Amino acid sequence: MIVDARTYTVAAGKMAEFLEKYENNGLPLQRRHGFDLAGYFTVETGPLNQVVHYWKWDSAARRKKRSTWS
């Protein structure tokens, strides 16, 4: 199994809006295209404008196929 970790910085004060839009729009789209979410994290203290998510893949070939948009 391969885990793909991504960290994104969100505009200050926009985290709640970002999370709502992602939950309702982005995540369903990614799941329809074969992305398998392993974890999605934010923090309660410190910089509140970053989100980290982990995607799990059976193999590097599957990740490459699903991650290449053409």
PyMOL commands that set and color helices and strands:
alter all, ss='L'
color gray80, all
select helices_A, chain A and resi 15-32+60-67
alter helices_A, ss='H'
color red, helices_A
select strands_A, chain A and resi 2-9+36-41+50-57
alter strands_A, ss='S'
color yellow, strands_A
deselect
rebuild
show_as cartoon
